[in-house]
Amino acid sequence: MGDASRERAALGRAARKKRRDLDLSQEAVARRGDVHVNLVGRLERGLNVETETLFRVLRGLGISWTDLAPLVNAELGPSESAHG
C-alpha cells in the first residue's frame, strides 16, 4: 500500500472514530454537511474523495481539519505521521 493509500485509510478511520464518538450516523453527517451519504462512506473507507467532500464531511461532524489532523496522526502512528 502506498503512502497516499495509508494516509487516506488513516483519515477514514479517524473520521469514522470521530463520528462514532459524536454518536452520529453517516446519514446525519451527510445531512449536516450537505453531501451524499455514499461520500461519507467512501471517505470512511479510505477511498479517494474530492477536497470539497472532505470539508463538507468535516462540517457535518462539526469539526475543522485542525481538529481531525491529530486523530489522523494517531491512526498513522509515530513513524508514519513524521513523514509529512
Secondary structure, DSSP 4 states (H G I P E B T S, - for coil): --HHHHHHHHHHHHHHHHHHHTT--HHHHHHHHTS-HHHHHHHHTT----HHHHHHHHHHHT--HHHHHHHHHHHH-HHHHTT-
